[in-house]
């Protein structure tokens, strides 16, 4: 299969010959891997930093966007030629909910639905400079923040967005990821790296859906395709070095990931992933120590391991001890339900009716 085939995954309802269970497991592994890669403590109850709650609210927003899209399809009829609407407005609302709920942002809309009842999401887990700076832009409906931050938080918010690649096209969803990054980050480097992560994850999830859980994550091909018109781009060179270096070296990880910028975190995570594809997140966290931002690097690397291996590649003991495991897993499963469930016809039970109660439409 040629790499360009990723553009022809199709859009609309998932075909019955696909592997939705394999897709769901891969998606769950992706998000739960990110959760465990970001563990910050060794107590009985595990917790992570500020990025995971952002991912939770992004998932909540995506589910609401998908439910609205499905309701519109039922009301007006499904048009297979129509381009699906980007979830940017819902994601902006999700960031405002995160800010109001977790950071105490004044004048931000209060969230609704079951996620607002989770006590662990009320706790401030650490600084989020780009998001805090962008709060006025978010409240004002600005779609491109005016700051110059290059922090990696937008990379992680792109992970759940990428799952939409089976109902849109991976390259379209990659653009959604870049646009979502622009809500909080004004630096082009963040847009491009976030788009690349969205394409990498989205294409792999599409492959899993089409061919089953035996698909291997091919980061090198994705990077080459993404930078096909600018092969001398410094980011392309660094990322290709990260996936092609044959030996493990803490010094090389430190050189590939010398700061907390998005491209640096992505390079470190890809380098670590290629050498830790069968390791548990706890081991990945140890190996990430020489990166400038070890938590972000370990979290993204463990997410990629979970994407490829599914939940079986994660530590069940750590999952049972993490305060947000059930939250992340529930959100992941619910998002997949909004993707797979067929519309109800002729008095049939609507599988999404109860979902709409748990994820009410924003006023």
N, C-alpha and C positions, 0 to 999 in steps of 0.2 A: 504494500500500500504506500502511495506517495504521501509525503507530509501534507501536501496541499489538500488532501482529502478531508482534513479536519474542517474545512469550510463547508462541507456538504453533509453535515450530520443530520440535517433536517430540522424543522421546527414544527411546533404544534404538539399534538398528543403523542406520548411515547408509544412506539410500535409494540405489538404483543410479543414479538420475537426477541425482545431485549432481555436484559438481566437486571430488573429493578432491585431485587434483593442484594445482588452484588454491588450495585451502585449505592444503595443505602448503607451497606456495611463499609464501603470505601469512604463515603462521606462522613459517617460517624467516626471512623478511624482518624480521618483528617482532623476533625475538630477536637476529639478527645486526645489525640496526640499533641495538638497545640496546647491543650489544657495541662497535660502532664509535663510537657517540656518546659513549662513556665513555673513549675512549683518552686516556691521561695523558702520553704521551711521544712523541718524534719519532725514536726509534732504529730500527735495522733490524728488531728484533723489538718489536712493539707489545704493550702490556698495558693493562689497565683497573683500576678501583678495586675496593673490597670488595663491591660489589653483584653483579657478574657471577658470582663463585663461588657466592653464595647462590642465584642463578637456576639455576645448574647443578645444585645439590643439590635444589632444588625440582623440577626436571624429573625427576631420578632418582627422587625420592619419588613423583611423579605416575605415572611409568611402572610402578613397583612396585604402586601402588594400583590402576591399571587392570588389570594382569596378575592381581592377586588377584580383582578384580571379575569378570573374564572366566572365571577358574577356577571361581568360585562359580556363575556362570551355567551353565557346562557341567555342573557336578555336580548342580545343583538345577533346572536349566531356566530359560530366560529368561522373565521376567514383564514384559511391556511396561507394566503398570500400576504396577509397583514403583518407588519413588523411589530413585534411585541414592544410595549412601552418600557423604557428604562425605569428602574426602581429608585431613581435619584431622590425624588421628593420624599418617599417613604424612608429612605436611608438617612436623609437629613433630619426627619422627625425622630428617627431612632436615636441619633446622636443627641438631640435635644432631650429626649427621655433619659438617656444615660447621664447627661449633664445635670438634669434636675434631680434624678434619683440618687446618683452616686457622688456628684461633685457639689450639689447644692446651688446650682446656677439659679440666680433670681430671674423671674419672669419667663422661665422656660416652661413649656406645657408639661403638665403632669402625665405620666404614662397610665394606660389602662390595660386590663387583662391580667392573667395570672402571674406574669413575670413581675409585676409591680408588688406582688405579695412575698417575694423571696427575700428574706432578711439579709442573706450573704451579699446580695447585690447593692445593699445600701451603704456598704463600707467603702471608704476611700482607700484604694489599694496603691496609691502612689501618684507621682506627677504625670501629667499628660500635657506637655507644654503646647503642642500644636493645636490640640482640641480646645484647651482653655483660651488660647489666643483667638481662635476662630469662633468663639461662642456668639459674638455680636453678628458676625457674618451669617451664622446658622440661623439666628433669630430673625435676621432681616431677609432671609430667603436668597442670599447671595450664593451663586453656584460655584464660584471660584474664589477661594480665600486669598487674602492679600499678603499672607505671611511668607516667609522664606525657609520654613522648617523642612528638614529632610529626614525626620525621625521615621521609624519603621511601622508605626501603628496602622497605617493605611494598608500595608501588606496583609495584615491579619484580617482586616475587615473584608478584604477581597476573597478570602477563602470561602465563606458561605455564598457570596455572589456567584462564584464560579460554577456552583451546582446548577444554575439556570441554563447551562450550556446544552442540556438535552431538550430544552423547549425553545431556545433561541440557537444561534450559532456561536461556537466558541470565540470566534474573532469579534462578534458583536458584543458578547458578554465581557470580553477583555476591555472593550471600550467603556462599558458600564463601570468596570473596576477603576479605570483611570478617572472617570468623571466623579465617582464616589470619593476617590482620593483627593480631588480638587476641592471638595467641601471643607477640608481641614488643612490641606497642604498646598501652598502656592508654588512649590519648586517643581520644574519639569522632570527632574530626575525621579521624584516620587511617583509622578504620573506614569512614567515609562516602566519603572520597576514593578509597580502595582499592576499595570496592564500585562506585563510579562508573567507575573505570578498567576493572575487570573487565567491567562491562556494556558499555562502549564497545567494547572489544576483542572481547568475546564476540559481541556483536550483529553487528559487522562480519564476523567470521569465519563466522558463520552465513549472512550474506548472500552472502559469497563462495562458500560451499559450495552454496547454493541456486541462485545465479544466475550464478556465474562470476567471473573476475577483473576484471570491469568495474565492480564496485561501488565507489562513492566513500564514504570515511569521513565520516560526518555527525555531528560532535561536538555541534553546537548542538542538534539534535533529541534526542540522548541526554541532554544536560544538562537541557533543559526537561522531558523525561519524568521524569528522576530526581528533580528538585526540584518536581514538579508540585503537591505539596501544601504547599509552602513557598517560593513564588516570591520572597519578600523575604529569603530566607536570604542572608547576606553572601557566602558561598562561591559561591552560584549567580550572584549579580551579578558577582562578579569573574571567574568562569569564562566567563560569557556575554560580558562585555566582551572577554575574551581572544580569543574566536573571532569576534567581530564587528567589532573595530577594523580599519578598511580600510587603514591605512598602516603601514609598518614604521618603528619608532622604537626605538633602543637605550634611550632614556630611559623609554619606556612599558614596555619589557620589564623594566627595573629596578624600575619602580613596581608592575608586576603580580607580580613575583617578588622581593620584598625580603628574603627570609630562606630558611632551608633546611627550612621546614615542608612537609608533604605538599601542602597546598592551594596554597601558593606555587609549588612546583615544578611542579605540574600546570598551574596558570595560565600560567606561563612557557612550558612545553612546548607547550601548545595554541596560544598566541599565535605561537610560533616555527613550529610545524608548519603553521599556516594560511598562512604567508608563505614557507615553504620546502618545499612539497610535492614539488618536483622536484629539490631540491638533494641533493648527497652529504653524508654525515655530516661530512666534514672541513670543509665550508663551514658546516654547522650548528654545529659546535663553535666556530668563530670568531664567529658571530652571537650565541651564547649568553653571550659574555663579560661582558655587563653584568648578568646575573642574579646573585643572591647565591650560588647554588649552581650554577655554570655546568655542571659535569660531569653532575649529575643532570638538569638541564633539557635539555641537549643529548642525553643518552642517551634520555630519554623521547620527545623530539621526533623523533629519528632512528628510534626504534622504531616510531612511528606512520607515518613515511614508509615504512619497510620493510614495515609491515603493509599499506599501500595499494599500494605499488609492487612488492612482492616483492623477491627478491635482485637483480633487475635494477636496482633503484634504489640499490644500494650499490656501493662502490668495490672491484673485484676485487683490485686491488693491495694495498689495506689488508687485505682479508680474508686474502690469502695470507701476510701478514706478522704477523698477530695470533696470539699463542700459543694462544688458546682458540677460534679460529674452528672448527676441526674438531671440538672437543669440543661446542660449542654446536650446531653443525649436526647432528652425529650424534645428540645427545639429542633435538633437534627432530624429526628424521626418525623416530627410534624411537618417540617418543610418538605420532606420527601413525599408525605401523604398528599400535600397540595399539588405536587407535580404528577403523581401517578393516578390519583382518583379520577375516574371518568365522570363526566357530568351526569346528573340524574334526569331520567326521562320517564314520562308516562306514569307518574305516581310512585316511582321507585324511591327508596330511601336515599337521601342526599348525604353522602359520606362526609361532606364538608360543612354541613349545617352546624354540628356540634363544635367544629373547629372555629367557626365564625363567632361562637359565643365566647370561646377562650381567647380569641384574638379579635376583639371588637374593632370595627372601623373607627378611625380617628375622626373627631368632629371638626 
